[in-house]
Amino acid sequence: MMTINPDIVTTTCGRTLDLSNTELVIERSNSLFSYNIHKLHSGEYIIAEKFYANPFNNRYILLNDEQIELLKNL
């Protein structure tokens, strides 16, 4: 029997990370999906997009401080 930990995710760049030990910076959701930003101890950020109807479309995008600052200025 295989146990699945929902806090262990694989980012779009292929890194496997544990979201249970992060700081939740932004949490947004509606009836279709949730959009959360987690800050890692390394200073990097994870954008977690979770789609309730189709979890195969979930995405976990890893960003660093410079990329977050660029997004703020868009």
N, C-alpha and C positions, 0 to 999 in steps of 0.2 A: 504494500500500500504506500502510495506516494503522498506526502503532505505538502501542500502548497501554501507558502507564506505570501499574503497579498502585499506585504511591505517590501518585499524583494522585487525590484523592477530592473528591466534592461532598457537603457536609454537608446535613443535613435543612433548614437555613435557607438553602441555596442558595450558600454560599461554596465556592469551589474552593481546596483547600489541598494542599500537598505534605508527606506524612508522612515522607519520607526524611530530613528535617532537623528532627526532633523528638526529644524525650527520651521513651523508653518507660518509663512509670511503673508500670503493672501489665500483666501478660501472663497470661491464663488461656485454656485451650482444652481441649476434649475431642474425641471423634470426630465430633461434629455441628457445632460452631461454635467460634469464638474470640471472646474479649471482651478488648480491650486499651484502655488509657488512655494517650494520648500528650499530652505537654505541649509547647505551642508556645513560641517565643521571646517572643511577645506576652504570655505569662502565661495564655493561654486553654488549655483542654483539649479533646481530641477523644476521645469514646468510640467505638471502632470495633467494631461487631458484624458478624462475617463468618460466613455460613452456607455450609458446604461443599457441601451438596446443591443449594442454589439461590442462587447469587450475586446474583440480582436482588433478594433480600430483605436484602442487606447494608445496614447503616445507619451513618452517621457523624454523631454528635451533638456539636455545639460547645457547650462550657460555659465560663463564666468562673470566677474564684476564688470569688466569692460563692456561685454555684450549687454548686460542689464542696463548700464548707463546709456548705451546707444539706444536701447528701446525706450528709455524714459524721454529721450530727446526727439523722438519721432512725432 
